[in-house]
Amino acid sequence: MTSGIKVNVEIKVLEPADIRVWDNYVYNHPGSNLYHLSGWHEVIHKAYGHRPYCLAAVKGQSQAGEENAQNEIPVAGILPLIHLNHFIFGNRLVSMPYFDLGGVLADDGETETTLLDAAVALGRRLKVNHIELRHPQPVSWLKSKETLESDSGRAASAGDWFAQVQSHKVRMILDLPGSADVLLKSFKAKLRSQILKPTKEGLKAKIGGTELLDEFYRVFSINMRDLGSPVHSMRLIEEVMNRFGSHAKIVVVHQENRPLACSLVVGFKDTLENPWASALAKYSRLSPNMLLYWTMLEYACDNGYGRFDFGRSSPGEGTYKFKEQWGAQAHPLYWYYLGNGGSSPGLEASERSQFDQAVRIWQRLPVAMTRIIGPIIRKHISL
């Protein structure tokens, strides 16, 4: 697909053979995040079969200069999109599904506009209901459109498409010192005591790779069942570990040989990201979560990371307060929904009641059954 030209760029869908230039652009752009990397396209496609669209803004000949002479595609912006299409869960493009971030990355506002206009054109071609974009900051393309006076928070978009933003979730990010010892000393005495408690109870933490995958998934699947949420497939977790190699680690907290808590972390630039963490509720009195998070923070400090991303939370809720006690600061998330109709991506009151009932039913299912059924459902849920 090729879209219209602005500021002498054209939009192309990069093929796997050209993906190296995509990642070079991501690593060199100051505003990039982990989920801009091409590896996530491969992970999601292999695990769930969803088709990725790697939209890239490519500079024209007059701007490319020496880059074209070196046979290097001169990228000026990117937008990763994954196509999720299901007769129940809907037809949409998401950047990026299952994770907090993604969205457009560009050299300037005009290139950003060109990429987003191309995404809308692609959405029309695929007849999607909406496009989801997950950003750590507002998108200038949407701010530049004429704002509609309404209570819905919609803004005029391309043609008959509208934009709606949800910013009720935040990322919890902790700036890290140069060593774990300095970090530990910065905590209040109560928090240090809570960190030491699980060790006194005989709990131990391990950091490793795919050899810990089975233990990770055992805890992860039980926790998801208890929360009433379909679990991701083990294949997805395995593909993450395989694709990101030494940048990805699994952490498991044990009592003797029994896994009680687990997490997965992936490093990108100066940030260690934590997309998944779980603990078994029946062992909460032993505080395995405290050892789990301290182990991740210690690993981040010891391996030169400057920030730790605890993931998203709703301000005031339990997970928010848990992350806040470590000193994490809230950073707003801006999740945009671009659609060609007036419906909201959220649940209506009647749907919410049905959803709550489904959660209660799921919580009563055997874990073994949820491991079979869960991934079949979860692959179509973009959250």
N, C-alpha and C positions, 0 to 999 in steps of 0.2 A: 504494500500500500504506500502511495506517495500522496502527501497533502499539499496544500498551497504553500507558496514561498513568501516569507517575510524576513526582513533583515538579511536577505541573501542566504537563507538556509532552506533545506528541504527535509521533510520527515520521511525516514525510512524505517522499515522493520528489519533490524539486524538479524542475520542468520548466525547459527552456532560458530561458523568459521570466523566471524568478525567479532565475536564476543570479547576478545582480549582488549580491544580498544574501548569497549564499554566499561570494563573494570578499571582500566587505566584512568578513564575519566572520573569514575567514582572515587578512586583513591586520591586523586589530585584536586577534587573539588572540596572547598572548606565546609560546605553545607551538607555533605553526603552523610548517610547513615548506613548501618549494617545491611538493611533490607533492600538497599539499592543494588547490591552485588548480584551478578548474574547467577551465582550458585543457587539462589533461592528459586529461580525459574526451573532449574534442573531438578532440585529437590522436590518441588511441588508436582512437577510433571511426572517424575518417576513414581512418586508415592501415590498420587491421586489421579493422574491422567489429564489434569486441566491444562489447557493450551496457554502458553505464555505469549505475549506480544511485546517485543522489546523495541519500543519507539525511540528513535534517535534523531535529533536535529543535526544535520550534517551541513557544514559550511560550504558555500559556493566556491568556485575556483578562485575568484578574486580575493577571498578572505583566507583561503587555506594556506597560501604561500608555500613554504618549504615542506609543510606536512604532506601535501599531495605528491611532491617530488620524492618523498621517502615512502610512497605507497601506504601511508597511514591515513585511515579515515579520520577527517578532522571533525570531531564531535563537539557540538556547542550546547548540548542538553540531552537529557534522557527522561523517559517515563516508562517504568516497568508496569505491565498490566497482566493480570491473570483472568482468564475467562471462566467463570463459573456459571453453568447452565443446567437447571434441573426443573422439572415440571411442577414440583412442589415448592422448592426453595427459591426459585426465581432465576432470571437470566441477567447477569451483571458482569462488569469488568471491575476488578479490585486491585488497588495498589497500596499495600500488599495484604492479601488475605492471611488470617491467623496471627498476624503480628501488629504491633502498635504503629509502625511507621512504614514509609514507602514514599509514594508521591512523585511529583515532578522535580527535576534537578536541572538547572539551566544557568548559562552565563549571564543572562540579563532578562528583564521583564518581557521584552518582545519575543525572545525565543521561548520563554515559558508559555506565553500566549499561543504561539504557533503549535507547540506540543499539545496543549490542552484542547485547542480547536481540532487538532488531528485525532485526539482521543474521542471527542464527541462524534466526529465523522466515522470513526471505527465503531463506536457504539451504535450509531444509526445503522451501519451496514450489518452488524451482528444482531440488530433489533433487541438490544438490551433494555431492561427497565430503568437501570441507572448505572452510574459509574461512581465508585467509592475511592476517595483519595485520602490518605492518612499522612498528615503533616505535623511537624513540630512548630510551625509558624504559619501565620495567615498567608494565603495565596494571592499575589498581586493581580493575577488575571481576574479573579472573582471580585476583588475590591475595585477594579477598574470599570466593571460593568455598572450600568445604571441600577441603583438600589430600589427595590420595590417597597412601598410603605405598607407593611403588614405585620401581624404579630407572629408570623411563622418563621421569620428570619431568612426568607428567601431573597435571592438577588437575581436579577435578570441575567441570562446566560446567552449562549449561542443559539440563535433562532428561537425555537419553542422550548428549549431546555432551560430548566431552572437549577439553582444551586441552593443547597441548605447545609448549614454547618452545625455540628454538634461538638461542643467544647466542654462537656461536663466531666470528662476524664482527664487525668494528669499523669505525666511520667514522674516517677520519684527517683531523683538522681543525687548521688553522694559524691562530692569531690574528695579525692583521696590524697593523703600525704605520701611522702616517699617511702614509708615503711609501715608494716603492720603494727610494730611496737608503738610508734607514734600515734597511730589510729586508736589502738586499744587504750592508751593513756588519755586520749581526748574524750573518752566516754565517761558518763557519770558512774559513780560507784555501783548504783543499782543495776545498770546495764552490764557492767563488767561481771557482777555477781551472777546475773542471768546467763551470761556466756559461759561461765565456768561450771554452772550447775550440771548440764548434761554430761560433761567429762567426769565429774564426781560420781555420777550415776552409772558410769562404766560405758558410756556411749563413745564411739570413735567414728571419725570421718575418713573417707577415701576419696581421692581424686584420680580419675582415669579416663579410659576411652570406651570402646565398644565392649570390652570385657565386663563392664558394669551395666550394660544395656538391659539385661533381663531383670536385674534388681531394680533398676530405675523404673521399668515399665510395670513391675509388680506393684510398687507404691503408687505410681502415677495413675494406674487404672483403678485402683481401689479408691483413691482420693476423688477422682472424677465421678465415680459411681456415687460416692457419699454426697457429693455436691449436686448430684442430679444432672450431670452434664455428660453427653457422649464423649468418649475418649478418642484422641487421635490414634491412628494406626502406629504400631511399632515400626513399620516400614518408614514412616515419615521421620521419626527420631533417628533411625539408622542411617537414612540418607543424609541427614544433617551432619551426623558424625563423620560419615565417609567423605562428604563433599568439602567440609571445612577443616578436616585433618587436625593439625596441632592447635588450631585456633579454637577448637571446640572441646569441651571437657564435661564429663558427667561427675557429679558429686553425690555420694551416698553416705548417709549416717546409719551406723549399725549399733544394735545392742547384741553383743556376741555375734552370731551369724544371721541375725534377723534385720533386714533393712526397714528403717522407720521413717526416713525422709530422703528426698532426692531432689536434684536440680540439674539443669543443663545450662551451660554458659558458653557464649561465643564472643571472642574478642575482635574488635574492629577499631583501627587507629588507637586512640587513647582511652577507649571505653570498653568495659566488659559488660556485655548484655546478658540478661537472665530471662529468656522467654518462657521457661517453665520451671516451676518449683512445687513440690507437694510434700505433705507429711500426713502420717496416719493419725487420725483424731483420737483413737483409743489409747495412744501413748503420749498425749499432750502433756501429762503431768511430768514427763521426763525432759520436756523442752527440747526435742530433737531439732525443731526449727531454728532455735538460737544457735546451735552448733553448726547447722547447715549454712546459715547466712554468714556467720563469722568465718567459716571455712572459705566461702566464696570471696569475702572481702579480703581475707588474708592472702589468698591466691592472687587477687587483683593487685594488691600492693606489692607483693613479692615479684610480680612479673611486669612491673613498670606501667600499669594502667593508671591513668589520672582520674578516671570516673568509674562509678559502678551504677548501672541502670537497673533498679529494682523492678521495673515494669509499671504498667498502668494501674491506677486505683481511682476510686471515687472519693473526693475529699470528705473527711469525717467518718468514713466507714472503718471497719476493723483492720483491713489490710493497709489502709492509708496510715493509721496510727501506728501499726507495727513497723512500717518502713520509716515513719517520721522519727521514731525513737532512736534510730541509728544516725540521725542527723541529715537524712535525705531531704532535699528541697523539691517542692512541686513545680513542674514545668507543664504549662497547658498543652493539650493535644487538640489539633484542629482536624476533625474528620468531616470531609466534604462529601455530599451526595448530589451528583448531577443527574437529573432525570428529565424525562419528556412528558411528565404528567404532574398532577397535583398531590399525589399520595406521599405520605411521610414514610421513611424507612423504618420507623419505630413501630412498636406494637400498639394496637388499639386496645381499649379496656377489655373488650370481649376476648381478644386474642391473648391478652396477658393472663386472664383467668385460665384459659386452656393451657397456656404455657406452664403456669404454676402447677396445674394438675399433672402435666406430663413429667415435670421434675419429680413430684412425689412418687409417681409410678416408677420412674427410672431408679430412684433410690432404693426401691424394694427388689430390684432384679438381682440375680446372682452375678457376681463379678465376671465369671467365665462367660456368661451370656453377653454382658456389656462389651467385652473385648471383641466379640464377633460382630455384634450389631452396631456398636458405637462408631467405629471407623466408617461404616457405610453411610451413616448419617452425618458424621462430623466433617467429612470431606466437602460437604455442600454448605456448611455454616462458616461464613467468612470471619467471624469474630475470633 
